Amino acid sequence: MKIYDFVGAPNPKKLRVYLAEKGLTIPCEQVNIVTGENRAPEFLKRNPLGGLPVLELDDGSCLAESLAIIEYLEDLNPTPPMIGTSPTERARVREVERIAELGVLFRVAAIFQNTHPFMANRLKQSPDTAENARNQLAGVVKALDARVGGKPLVAGERPSIADCTLFAAFEFAEFAQVTIDPACKNLARWYASAVGCSARSRVRMRPHERFNMSQTFANEYGQRRSLEATQRRACTYRRCGSGVLLPRCRCRSSTACSRTASANLNSADRSGVPHHIS
Ligand SMILES: N[C@@H](CCC(=O)N[C@@H](CS)C(=O)NCC(=O)O)C(=O)O
């Protein structure tokens, strides 16, 4: 199997967080959506819609849609379970995952698409659409915050695909400079823990993986060498303690993780680049 990936984009990120949490390694090839590699005829044969990620199966056929890919991999690798085990658990995980994608990630994407200069010549931007999305996002985040409460994870007792999607959505919001209401303290705490643990496990975006739209992706994706280095890296991540997201990071490394998380958030606030990630 092989994954067609783009490190800066949220749907591929959701899949990479999932792989890291599961401890799965699948070779990755980067397809640069900024320079339009995903719209080249060769790639459109794999996914006529041009979206990433795409999973190429061993028979050469391709599977698109991040959630379909994750569910396929989950069926092949049921342990540790990340979509729940009982009907109720599975329904709850999916419920929150859908809220994370449709309620949070899609709204962040709508704000980004309708406000960011990088998107200006790609579509007709609408300030009204952005404002609607901001208002809807605020409502969803508030409801999600209440739902998460004091729990370490967003759905159930163990890391799930809902955590993966929400993490990708929040990281995208950070990049797109879309503020998640800091009054939502439960989600802030959850994200700080996930950021700390994912940084240590290298799921967190590294500096060269961050978009820099003003320089048209720093002359094609932070220069060719960075891209090549990323391509060589494949989807292999060191795991943080015994897991990527909470609560397994409460094991020996919990204090370090939360300390790292706040340092990371502070430094990310200042520079957009977490200083402790090499
Ligand atoms: N619903 C799809 C969305 C795929 C998608 O649109 N991916 C984005 C990156 S997050 C992309 O490839 N955008 C570039 C484009 O469509 O040209 C999924 O979950 O995989």
Ligand as a Chemical Component Dictionary entry (heavy atoms), coordinates in Angstrom:
data_LIG
# 
_chem_comp.id                   LIG 
_chem_comp.type                 NON-POLYMER 
_chem_comp.pdbx_formal_charge   0 
_chem_comp.three_letter_code    LIG 
# 
loop_
_chem_comp_atom.comp_id 
_chem_comp_atom.atom_id 
_chem_comp_atom.alt_atom_id 
_chem_comp_atom.type_symbol 
_chem_comp_atom.charge 
_chem_comp_atom.model_Cartn_x 
_chem_comp_atom.model_Cartn_y 
_chem_comp_atom.model_Cartn_z 
_chem_comp_atom.pdbx_ordinal 
LIG N1  N1  N 0 -13.484 14.742 1.690  1  
LIG C1  C1  C 0 -12.158 14.534 1.216  2  
LIG C2  C2  C 0 -11.525 15.881 0.980  3  
LIG C3  C3  C 0 -10.252 15.764 0.171  4  
LIG C4  C4  C 0 -9.664  17.145 -0.034 5  
LIG O1  O1  O 0 -10.329 18.050 -0.538 6  
LIG N2  N2  N 0 -8.400  17.308 0.344  7  
LIG C5  C5  C 0 -7.766  18.596 0.208  8  
LIG C6  C6  C 0 -6.638  18.706 1.218  9  
LIG S1  S1  S 0 -7.258  18.806 2.856  10 
LIG C7  C7  C 0 -7.183  18.729 -1.177 11 
LIG O2  O2  O 0 -6.602  17.815 -1.684 12 
LIG N3  N3  N 0 -7.320  19.915 -1.766 13 
LIG C8  C8  C 0 -6.716  20.251 -3.005 14 
LIG C9  C9  C 0 -7.652  20.272 -4.160 15 
LIG O3  O3  O 0 -8.796  19.802 -4.016 16 
LIG O4  O4  O 0 -7.214  20.738 -5.205 17 
LIG C10 C10 C 0 -11.376 13.702 2.245  18 
LIG O5  O5  O 0 -11.795 13.659 3.418  19 
LIG O6  O6  O 0 -10.381 13.052 1.895  20 
# 
loop_
_chem_comp_bond.comp_id 
_chem_comp_bond.atom_id_1 
_chem_comp_bond.atom_id_2 
_chem_comp_bond.value_order 
_chem_comp_bond.pdbx_ordinal 
LIG N1  C1  SING 1  
LIG C1  C2  SING 2  
LIG C1  C10 SING 3  
LIG C2  C3  SING 4  
LIG C3  C4  SING 5  
LIG C4  O1  DOUB 6  
LIG C4  N2  SING 7  
LIG N2  C5  SING 8  
LIG C5  C6  SING 9  
LIG C5  C7  SING 10 
LIG C6  S1  SING 11 
LIG C7  O2  DOUB 12 
LIG C7  N3  SING 13 
LIG N3  C8  SING 14 
LIG C8  C9  SING 15 
LIG C9  O3  DOUB 16 
LIG C9  O4  SING 17 
LIG C10 O5  DOUB 18 
LIG C10 O6  SING 19 
# 
